[in-house]
Every structure is written in C-alpha cells, then in structure tokens.
Amino acid sequence: MHPQKSERKKLPKQLVLSTAALGTALTFALSPSVPFAQKANAHGGEAEYLPLRAMVEEFGGTVAWDSKTQTAQVKRNGTIVTLKPNQSQVLVNGTSIQLEAPVVYKNGSLYVTHHFLNEVFQSELDQTVSVQKVEHPLNPLTAEEINSVVSAVKASESYKQSMRFTQISLKEPEKSKVWSWVYGQKGAFEREANVVMLDGKKVIEAQVNLATKKLVSWKEVEGAHGMVILDDFQTVQAAIEQSSEYADALKKRGINDVKKVVATPLTVGYFNEADGLKQDLRLLKVVSYLDVGDGNYWAHPIENLVAIVDLEQKKVIKIEDAGVIPVPLKPTPYDGRSQQAKQNVKPLTITEPQGKNYSFDGNTIHWGNWDFHLRMDSRVGPVLSTMTYNDNGIKRKIMYEGSLGGMIVPYGDPDVGWYFKAYLDSGDYGMGVLTSPLEKGTDVPDNAQLLEATISDNDGNPYTIPNAMAIFEQYAGPEFKHQEMGKDNVSRERRELVVRWISTVGNYDYIFDWILSPNGTIKIDVGATGIEAVKAVKSSTMHDPTAKEDTRYGTLIDHNIVGTTHQHIYNFRLDLDVDGENNTLTEVNPQIAENTAGGPRKSVIVTEQKTVTTEQDAIQTFDPSTIRLLSNPSKENKVGNPVSYQIMPYAGGTHPVAKGAMFSKDEWLYNRVNFMDKQIWVTKYNPDERYPEGEYPNRAKTDTGLKEFTANNDSIENTDNVVWMTTGTTHVARAEEWPIMPTEWVHAMLKPWNFFDQTPTLDLPEKK
C-alpha cells in the first residue's frame, strides 16, 4: 500500500551527532536544556561544569556507577567510557584519553566539563571518520549545491512559481573517468545536476552546471505523468474532506465525521481508459481508513469506496461505491499496548572495545579488502559505487554501481478498491524521500554508525534526513572450520559489513541490506515488515456462509479482515565490472550423462557451458540448478579459468519465491512493466538506462524500461554490461502477520566464481 497523509516525524530535543553530509566534520551540539552546574579552572581558564548523567542520557547514552571500584561507566553506540572522580584520565574503549579538566564528585553526583562529550566521543570517531581531501566525483549534491541549482532554475524565463521539484540529483560524470579517478588520476570534474519538475500535469527536465551556476538545458517531457509528491498527500486529504458526495457515501456507512477518515493517495495504473479515466488527467485514487483511536487505522478499512481526485483541480471528480461493507471497528493496536504482560528480556550488549574495523574517507568506506563509495538517491535509496577488492595488493574492480532499480507490489483482487493496485514504489513515490530514520538497538544494532543524507523537498529546499543509513559489522558464523582427529581445531570467525536503509511506503516498511563478506561475496537482503494491506469483509470466521467468497483473493486473518494476496518484486541495477568492463554472460549447467568410461557406474555428472550473446537471449527465469556467471574472458585465475561472479537472484527467503508475475499474459500491467516476470536481464551499458520500469512509470501506457532497453537486442558478449536482477516473494497472508508483520526476508547474492586463486580468507587471524 502507499503513503497516507503526510506527517513528518518530530525529532526529540536531544544532543545530536551532526553529519550534515556523509564525510563532513562531526560535531556535537549541546542542548540548552542541560542546566548549568558549576565552574572550575582548566588549562588556565574557566571550564563550565555540567551534571554527567543528565548530559549523557540526553545524548542517548547510559551511566552506571560501580561502588566497589568507585568508577562510572558511560555507554553509547558501542563506545564505553570508564572514569573516576577527581581524575582527568578516562578510558575510551580501552584507550586512555586526557580530559581538559578532572571529573568532579559533589553532593552524590558526578560533574564534567561541557566539552566532555566532544572529548570522549570524538576521540573514538576520529578513528573511523575523516574529511575527504579530494572530493569523490560521485559525491551527492550538498545543501549549497542544491540551493545553487534551484537559484539557476528560478532565474529562467520559463520558471513559474507554481512549479514543484520532484528530483534534484547529481548528473553522473563519464564512467571511464570516474574509474580513472579511483585508480589515482585525480583530475577535476565539472559537476552538473539533473532537475525534474512538475508544472501542473507537465513534466519538465532541466540541467544545471554547478561550476557556472547556469542553466544548461530545459525541456518538457511529452506524455509523461510525474511522481506523486508529498503535496499530493495533503491534496487528497483536503479533497475528500471537502466533498459532499464523499460525505454522503460515508454516512451510508455510519461515519459522520470525515475528519476521522485517513486518505491514502494511490496511483491509478493504466487500463486504456477501460476504467473510465481520461489518460491526460493527473489523478490519484483514494482508499480510506477510519481512525478509531487505537493507533492503527489500517485495521479499519472503509471497503468498496474509492474517491478519484484530480490533482490540478484539487477536488474529487468521481466516487466509486460498490456497496456497504461494515467497517471493522475492533481496536487492533500494533504497538503492544494491548498486552498487559511484557517479556522479561535481558540486555544484549555489543561492544567494539578497540574501535571499528571500517573507516570513512568522506563518502568512501574502507573495510578489510573492500572499498566503495556510498550516497543516497531520492528515488532508489543507497547507491554503492566504485566497489573494489584488494587482492594481495592488487585493487580489483567488482562493481561500478549497485542500487535498487525499482520495485512493484501488484495485488490480485479484482474488486473496485483493489484491481488497480500495482505500486511502483520507487518510480511512483520516491523511496529515498520516504526514508525512515533508523533507531539504534531496534532498527540497527548498538554498534552501528548512523549516517545522515541531504536531499531536496518539493520547494527545492535542501533538507537533511537524520539517521538515514547505517553501517555496522556483525558476526556471521564460522568462515571455515575443520578438525582432524587428534589435532587442533582450525576455524575462523566470519564478519560481515552491513549497509542498512529502511523506507516506509504507507503501511509497508522495507529493509534493504547490502552485506559484504571478507571472501568477496555480496549479499542483498530485503525485509518486508509493517502492516498488511487488508480488506473488510462480512465473514467473522471461516465457518460463515460468506467465507468462501470473501477469501477467494486472500486469507481471513482476523474477524472481518482479509489479507489480500499480492507480490513484492524487487529489481536491482548492478553495473558489474568483473575485473574490468568487458564482461560476458555465461551459463554452466550440471547434467546427467551416460557413463562411457567403463566401470560399474551407469551415469555420471558433467557440466555444459554456454555463452549468452545478446540482450534478448539473456532474459530468463531463474533456475537454481543453472549457474549463471558474469565473466571476464580476458582475465584468468592461476589455472586458466575466466574470472567471474555468480548471479543468484534468489538465495532463499521466508516467503514463497515470486518466480514470475502472477498474471495472465493479456493483463494490462504487462503493457508497462516487464521486469517483474523474469529474474535475469543483461543490457549493454548505457548511462541513461537507470530504471527497469522506465523514467516515468506513473500511468505509463507502455514499458519504457527493460522492454525498451532490450528491444534493439544489442550484443552483450565481451562488452560493458549491466545486470538487472529481479527477486521477490508472493505474499499469501497468515494470522501471525497481523496486526503487524514480523520481518519477512528474501535473499539475493553475487558470489565470486574462480575470481580468486584460492580461499581468499586464509589470512583471517585466529581468535585470541
């Protein structure tokens, strides 16, 4: 489902770790709510003292006092600070730090100077964070650059005050020049920005040169419907509240206060006007829910009632009413408030007493043998770029750029409030814009490093999303183990580096993890959680006479509530450069063959290898018995095998795999979205081909994405290629997922295949 009326999270008034953009200097700001305590001399001057506990707790940490050792222990985000009264030396994760003035004990409380947080926490952060000396060419636009872009656009004679900005992003420089920069040729780059705007129902594209701060181009995109923007959320809510026809439909359902109705702005899809909607109008459909005060309006759908809002007229132009179904009114909170007894769970502490194993150089992250660049995109979320692996001193290319390409959530119910539901979350709404700030200890572990991201709003103003992404290291089982009888055990610990991001799109929350392993494996895990999209029905139990018909398209998961069957299908754009740009798609198929070599065996296992030469031949359904490789035919490992990476769109999951779209081939959706039905696509590299569903999928008549990209059937043999990997699940609802769904995962993987000469992790240390 999709975003309800806009309601931004309010940030708590607390001491904030501020990173205006990933890679800028880190500073601490002191909240004025911490009271003045006393003053003392320090370094020849007067230091202001403040109560330790109040300062630390407001900063999100804890303070514990050990009466036996007469020490205090401060914990925050994996950092442990040990201190004693009347001493200036403290231990930060085991390392001694000199404070500007001693800790003071007075009237049963500890006091420290107002510089304490900077002194102890900055000392730990400096090990991992540094300001980039030379700006990476793929760094995201800064707030200052966004302001410059908007100023240049507004200076144009074509600009109107009513125009709304849907995307302001970096125009990526030439790929070959970026790789050259990564490998030491630090030349200057002329930065440019791409801009997309809405002028009513018109879509406008522009480009701005950031060096000259001048507009480079301006054009209207014919026939395109732009993204749904946050303004539209407020428009649809206001429209239903002002519609007398909608009020009458509510009264038939016993609802007399429209202010208690929550609207969801939903894209209408494309049905060649068979749905009675003119193609040239900028429309949204509104399915609504009743707020009964339990904190979960999603549990109270107003079924069979759809309002159609014209976003230009800002009013309801049509009501679709298929008859009254009573609104389920049973309070169904999902936050645990209804549970009287809570589990007694003891704390789980994650510490890194000697610091972190990864470090930042601006937006570039270094961990073990891995180096990659990270930025946030307002449409697709995190983008990992210029990924390399240091193989015994040789920096080898693996991936130029990897990100979510797009995703779709199609439903299988033909009823009036459901038939049009097939949401292209990133292309229709912008999943980066809908980033959910992360919380330590729940969304991410306590040892995570939280990163902010700066993007633009619909007015063109830059704003910062706090805690937009996280990076953390985690234990992942044994990397390898073997024990010969009578000899010492040989085993090594596997660590993984995780880049996590969560986007909340209405009722669903999507967790995206990019996971690097020391052995060269890249995992992509997607978790779906949040709240089911549910349908109100007459049936209370499966024994009711209406139950069979009510559950034809879903599962009865509560009294009068059906979870409708649907799919979550994700496509990832992976610009792999396996040891270089010239790659080829190959298949290795294990086969049963007759044994002709003699002996008692009747059959043997052999492998057949095939080279896939064209884009059309590469389009295929994933068969887990076939090994699909992106290989570099000009590079070999020590025994002569071409170096490769295996492509695994589905490496396990907790919901049934979506082997393809659950629709007939004449379904309208196939006119505009093809990536959902095949798991592997490979295209010849084209920097303008960014999204599998096309640039502007909202109400699109045809597929301007992968179907169009592959129409010319380019050769993909020994050339620069992009892999588009589709994965996902078919979601058949169950009671255990209501009223809130435990995270359900799907796993994909990229795995080195003869890329190395031997086990690449033999150099892992023994556990001390």
N, C-alpha and C positions, 0 to 999 in steps of 0.2 A: 504494500500500500504506500501511500505517499503523504507529503508533509501537510500537517494541519495548520491552523492559523499561526502566524509567526509569533514566537515567544522566546526571546533570547535568554540564555542562562545568565543570571546575575552572579558576578564573581564575588566571593567573600572578601571582606576587608581584612587583609592579612599582609604579612610581609611577603613580597612577591619576588621570586627569582626572575629577572627580566632579561630575555634574549630577544631583542627587537627583530632580529633575523638570525637564523642559524649561522653561527660563526662570528657574530659581533661580540664585543666585550661583555662580560657578565657582571652585573652589579646587583647589590641588594638595596632595597628602599625600606626605610624604617617607618612603620605606621605611627601616626601621631597619637594613636590610642594607647600606646605603651607609656605609662606615667614616668615622670622624672623621679629619680630616687636620690642620688647624692653625687658629689663631685670629689675627685681625688687627683693628685698630681701624677702626670705620666709624661716621660720624655721631656721634662722641663716645662710642661704646660698642664692645663687642667683638663681632665678627662671626665665626661659625663657618664655616670653610672646608672644602670637600669636593672630591674629585677630579672634574674636569669630565666626563671620558669615562665613568666608572662611573655618574655621576648621569644623564647624558643617555641612555646606552644602556639603562639600566634603565627609563627613561621612554619607551623606544621610538623614540629618535632616533639620529642618527649624528653623529660628529665627524670632520672631515677637516682635516689640517694642511697648509698651503702654505708650504714652506720658503723659496720665493722672496720672497713678500710678508710672511712672518712673521705670518700670520694663521690663525686657526682658523675653520672654518665648521660651524655646528651646523644640522642639518636635521631637522625633524619635521612631518609632516602639512601640507606646503606652506609651512611657515614656515622662513625661512632667517635665521640669526643669524650675523653676522660680527663677530669680536672679535680684539683684540690684547693680548698680555701687558702688564701694568702700566698698562692704561688702564681708565677707568671708563665710557667711551663705547662702546656697541656699536650696530650697525645691525640692526634687525629689519625684514626685507623692505624695506630701503632707508631706513627711518626711524630717526633717531638716538634712542637711549634711554640715560638716565643710570642706572648701577648704583649701589647703595648703597656698594660698595667695589670697588676695581680687581681685574681678573683677575691672578692671580699665577702666575708660571712658576717651578717649583722641581724640581730633580733630573729634568729631562726631561719633566715633566708639568705640565698646567695645573690650577689650582685656582680655584674660585669660591665665593661665599658660599652658604649653604643656602637663601637667598631667590632665587637666580639664576633658577630655573625660573618662579617666580611673576612675577618682574620682566619677563622677556623674552616669555614666552608669554601672560601675562595682558594685556600691552600690546597684543598682536595681537588677542586675543579680544575685548577691550573695544570694538573697532570694530564687532563684529557681534552681541554678546550684551548684553542689558540686562535688568534685573529689571523686570517689568511693574508699573507704578504702580497700575493698576486691573485687577483680575483679570477676564479674559475669561469670560463666562458658560458657555462650553463647555469650560473647562479640565478636564482629567481629575482624578479624585479623588487627593488627596495621601495619603501614608502615614498622616498624622494623621487624615485623614477616614475612611480605611478602618478604622482602629482604632476610631474613634467609632461607625461603622456596626456593626461586629461586637459592640462592647460593648452597643449598644442591642438587637441581635438576641438576644444571650445573656441579657439581662435579662428577656426574655419568658418567661412561664409555659409557652409552647408549645415552647420550645427544648429540644433534647436534646443531650447531649454527643456522641452518635454522628453528628450531622448534619454533612454536608460541604458546603462552599461551592463552587459551580461558577462563579458570576459575581457580582462586586460592581462596579457601574458607576454613572456619573452618570445621573440621571434628567434628560433634557434639558428645559430651560425652554421656554416657548412661543416658537415660531419668530419670530413678528412682533416680539416684544420683543427677541429676540437681534439681529435686523436693525436695530432702532431703536438698540440699544446700539452696534452697529458704526458707525452713522451719527451718533454723537455724544450720544445720550441715555443718559448713563452712570448709569442708575438701579441700585439694589441688587437682587440676585437672591437668592431663598431657595433654597439648594442642597438637593437631595434625592438619595437614592441608591436604585437598584434592586438587589435581592438575590435570587439564585436558589440554593436549597439542595437537597440530596438527603437524604431521611430513609429509608434503605433504598432501596426502589424508588419511593417517593413523591417528587414534585417539589413544592417549596414556594417560593412567591414572597412577598417582603416589600418594604416601602418604609420608609425612614428619613429623617426630617427632620434635616438636619445642623445647622441653627440651634438647634433644641431638643434634639437628640440623643435623640429619642424615636421609637419605632416607630409608623409611620403605618398600615400595613396588613399583613395576614398571611393567606395563603390557600393551599390545596392545589390543584394543577392536576390535574384528573381525566384519567385515561387517557394521561398523558404519560410517556415514558421520558426521563430526563435525559441530559446529556452523559456521555461517557466521561471519567473524571478520572485524574490521574496515579496515584492509589491503585490504580486498576484494573490498571495495568500490572504492579504488584508482585503483585496478587492472582492474575492468570492465570499468572504465572511460578511462584509458590508452588504453585498448584493442580496444574499438570502435574508438578511435581517430587514431589508427594505422592501422585499417582495410580498405583496398582499396575496398573490396566488400561492406562494410557498407557505405563507402563514395559514391559509385555508387547508392546505394539504396536511400540515402539522396538526391542526385542530381535529381533523378526522382520526388522528392517532392519539388524541387526548393530550397533545402538547400545546400549551397556551403561551409559553414564554420562549420566544425564539432566541433570547439571549443565552439560554441553556443548551442551544444546539451548536455543535462544533463542526465546521465545514472542512472538508479535505479537497484541495484543488487537484484534480486528476486529468491527465491528458486524454483526449477523446479517441486517439487512434485514427485509422484510415479505413473507410468502407465504401469508397467511391460514391458517397452521398446516399448509400442504401440505408444509413442511419438517420436520414432526413436533415443532415447538417451540411451547410454550404462549405465547400473546401477553402474558400478565400477568407473566411472569418477566423479571427483569433479567439478561440473558445477554450473553455475548461468545463468539465463535468464535475458536479459537486455531489458527493455521497456524504451523508451527515451522521453524527452520533449524538446521543443525549448525555449531557453531564449531570449525573445524579449525585455527585459529591463524594464518590468513593475513590477518586483519583484515577479512574480507569474508564474513560468514556468509550474506549474501543470495545468494551464489553456490552455496549448498549446501542447497537446499530439501528438506525431508522430505515428499515428494509423497504425495498420496492419503490423508493422515492429518489429521483435524480433531478437536480436542477442544472440547467445549462446556462453558463454565464458568458456573455460577450464582454471580453476584457477591454475593448475600446469603448463600448457604451457603458461599461461598468454596471450592468444590470442583468437580471435573469431574463432570458428570452424564451425559455421553454421549460415546462415541467413534465417529467415522465413519471407517471404514477401507475404502478401495476397492481394496486390493491393493498389493503391494510394487513400488515403482519404485526402483531403486538410487539412493542419494544421490550426486550428482556430487561427487567428492572432490578434483578437480584444484585446487591452490592458484590463486586468482584475485584477487590483491590489486589494489585500485583506486587506491592512493596512489603508484604509480610505483616501489615498492621493487624490483619485478622487473626494472626497466630498468637495465642496467649503465651505459649512456652517457646523459647528460642533455644537452639542447640548450644551446648557449652563447648566452645571451640577454643583450644589453647593457641597462643600466638605461634606463628611460623616466621622465624626471623631469617632474612637473607642478608648476609654481610659480605663486604669486599675489603677486608682489613688492610690489604696492601695496595688498594686502589683498583682502578679499572684496567682491563686488558685492551680496551679500544681507546682511540683518541680522535679528536676533531682537528682538522685544519680548515677553518671556515666551514664550508658545506661538504668537504671531503672527509670521509670516515676511513680510518685505518684500523684493521683488526687482524692480527696474525699475518697471514699472507694476502689478505683481501684489502683492496682499496676500491672505494666507489664514491660517487657524488650523489647527494640527496637533495631534492627540492619538493615543494608542494605545488600541485596544479589544481586550480579551482574546479576543474571538471572531473579529473580521474584520480585525484589524490596524489600520494607519493610517487615520484619518478626517480628510479635508481639508474644512474648513468655512469659511463666510462668505467665499467667494472673490470678489474684486472686481478690476476692471481700471481703472486711472486713464487715462481717455481725454481728453487735453488739459485736465486739471484737474477732470474730472467722474469721480467714483468710481462705476463702473457695476457692477451685480450680474451675476454669471455663474452661480454655483453656491452654494446654501446648504450642501449637504453631499454629499460623494462618498466612497465606500468600496467595497471588496469587499462584495457582498451575501451570496454563498455560492458554493460550487463543488461539483462532483461528478466522481468518477472511476469510471465504470462499465466493467466488463470483459465480454468477450463469450464466455467459455468456460463450458460447462455442467457441467464436472466437479465432483466433490464439494468440492474445495478452492477453487473459483473462482466457482460460479454465484451466490453471494450477494454478491460483491464489487462494490459500487457506493457508494463512500465520499463522504459529505458532510463534507468535511474541516473546514470552519469550524463547521458546525452540530453535528457529532458529537463533535469533539475540541477545538475552540477553537484557531484558528490563531495568535491573538495569544499564547496561552500557550506555543505551540511555536515562538516566535520564535527564530531562530538569530542570536546576536551576530555583528556584522559585523567583518571584518578589513580594515584598510587595505592597499592595494597588490594585493589579490586580489579580495575581495568588492566593494570600492569603491575609487576612485582615492585617491591620497595627499592630495589637496586636500579630501577630504570632511570635513564636520563631523559627528561621531558624537553621537547623542542617546540618552540612557537613557530607560526607561519604567518606571513603577511600577504594578504590578497586585497582585492578591491570590492567595494559594495556597489549597489546599483546606481548610486550617485557619482561613482568614480573615485570615492574617497578610500584611501588605504586603511585597512584595519587589521589588527593582529588577533589571530586565534590562539589563545593560551593552550599549552599542553596539547598541541595538535598532533604530534607524533611522538613516539618513544623509541628508544634504543636500549636494549638490555641483553646481558649474557645469561644463558641458562644451562643447567646440567641436562644432558640429553642421553644418559645411559653410557654403557661402555663403547668406546670407539672400536676396540677389538679386545679379544680375550682368548687365551689358550693356556692349558695346564697339562704338561706331560706328567705321567705318573711318576711320583717320587721327586719331582723337580718343582722349582718355584713357579708360582703363578705369574703369567705375563698378561697384563691388562692395562688399558689406558682409558682415561676419562674423556668422553666426548663433550665438548662445549658447543653451543650454538649462539650466534649473534642474531637477534630478532629486531626487525624494524616493524613497529606496530602502528596501525592507524584504524580509527573507527569512524564510520559515517552513519548517522541516523537519518533514515529516509522515511518519515512518518512513523508507522508502527514498527518497522523493522530496523534493527541495528546490525551493521555488517562490520565484522572484524577482519582486517587484512593483515596478515603476517608475511613478511619476506624473511626467510630464515637461511642464513649461511652456515655451512659446516666447514671445519678445517680440511676435510677431504675433497673439497671442490663442489659439493652438492649444493644446489639452490632449491629450497622448498618454497612453495607458495600455498599457504593455508588460508582458507576463507571460512569464517564462522558466522552463521546467521543466528541472531537472538532477537529479543524484543517480544513483540506481541503478534499473535496470529491475526490475519485478516479474516474476520468471522462474519457469518450471515445469520440473521434472525430467522427462526423457523417456528412452526406451530408445535412440533414434536418436543416433548419433555424427555422421553426415553425411547429406546429402540422398540418398545412394545406398543407404542402408539400407532394407530392406523395410518397416520400421515408420515411415519418414519421412513418408509422405503423411498417415497418420492422426495422427501426433504433431504435425504442423504445420497441422492443419486450422484451429486457432484462434490461430495465431501464426506466428512466424518462428524457425527454428533459427539461433541467433546464436553458439553455441559447442557444443562436443561435449557432447551430452546436456542441453542448455539451450535452452529455447524462451522467447522474449519474447512474452507473450500480448497480442493486440490489444485496445486499450482506448481510452478518450477522456479528455481533460482539458477540462472545460467550466466556464467561469467566468462568473458573473453579477455585474455591478456596479450598485449602487444609486446613482443620480445624481439628486439633487434639484436639478435645474437651475432657476434663476430668471433667465431671459434678459432682462436689463434690467428686471426686475420679476417678480412672482409670477404674473401672469396670462399663461399661455402656451397655445399650440395646436400640435398635431402636424400638419404639412403634408407633402405629397409632391410632388416635381417629377419628372416622367417625360419624358425626351427620347424623341421619337417620329419615325418616318419618315412623311412625308405627301406626297401628290401635289403637284407644283408647278402651281399655278393662276395664277401671276403672270406667265406668259409667259417667253420666252427658251428657250434650248436645254436647260435642266435638266429632268429628268424628275421629280425628287423633291427634297424639302427636309427640314431638321430643325426640328421645332417642340418646344415643351415644354408639357406639360399639368400643371396644378396641381390638387391635391385636398386638401381639409381632412378630417382624420380626427376624427370627433366623439365616439366612445365607446371605452371601455376594450377591449371585445371586438374592435372593428374595428382597434385598434392592434396587436393580437397578430399578428406576422407574421415570416416567414422573410426574412432579409436578402438582398436582391438588389442587388449592387453597381452595377447600372445605374440604380437609382432613388435620387434624392436625398431623404433624409428629414431634415426640419428641425423643431426646436422653435422656434417663432416667437412673438414678442410682437406681436399685431395692433394694439396701441395705441401702438407706438413705430415710427418710421420713420427710415431714414437720409436723407441730404440729397436724394436723388432720389425718395423716396417708397416704397421697398421696406421691408417689415416686417423689423426686426432679428431675426436668427435664429442658431442654432448647428446645424451639421450633425451627425447622429448616424451614426457609422461603426463598427459592431460588429467588422468585420474589415477591417483596413487592411494586410494582408499578414502572412506568417508563414513559418516554416521547416519546419513540418509541415503536412500537408493540413488544410484548414479543416473543422471539425465543423459542417456545415450543419444538422445536427439530430441527435437521438439515434439511434444505430444499433440500434434495437429495433423489433419489431413492436408495433402499437398495443394488442395484448392483453397485453403484458408487464406483470408485477406492478409494475415500477418506475414505470409511468405513474400508478398509483393515488396515489403520494405525491410525485412530482417532475415538474413540467411545464415549469419554466423552461429545462430543458436542450434542449428541442425547438424553441423559437422564439427569435430573436435580438433582437427588439424588443418590449417591453411598456411601456405607459404607463398609470399609475394616477393617480387623483386623490389629492392629498396627504393622508396620514393618518399622524400621528406614531407610531402603534402598529404600522404595517406596516413592519417593519425587514428581514425576511429572506425571500428568494424561495422558500426551502424551508419556511418557517414557523418558529415559535419553537422547537419541539421535534421535530425530524425523526427522531431515533433510534427505529426500529421503528414509525414512524407508519403508520397504516392509510391515511390519505388525505392529499391535498395541502392543507396549511393555509397555504400561501404564496400565490404569484401566482394559482393557480387560484381560491383562495378570495377573494383581493383583487379579482379582476375579475368575480366571479360576479354582482354587482349591476349591472354594466355602466354605471357612472357616466359622465356626460358629462365629457369632457376638453377641451372647447372653451372657450378663454379663461378658464382657471382655473389654480389652483396644482397643478402636475403633478410626478410623479416618473417619470424614465426608468429602466427596468431593461434594461441592455444585456448580452446574452449573447454570449460569444465562446469560442473554444477550438479544439482540434485533435483529429483522430483519429490515434492513435499506432500506426502499424504499425512494429514494431521492425526494426532493422537492425544488422549486426555492428559498425558504427562507434560504436554507442552502448553497447558492452559492453567492459569491466566497469563503466565509469562514463560517463554520458551528457554530451557537450558540450551546453551550454545551448541549448535549442530555444525559439524565441520566437514569440509571437503578439502582434499589434499591433492596438489599437483607437484611435479618435480622436474628439475633439469639435473641430469647426472653425468659426470664425466665418464667417457667411454673410450678407453685407450688414449685418453688425453695425457695421462701421466705414464712414466716408465715403470712405476712400482706403486705400492701403497704409499700415498702421499703424506701419511701421518706417522711414519715411523719415528719422526723426531719429537713426538709428544713426550713430555717428561713423565717420569714415574711419580706417583703420588707420594708426597712427603708425609 
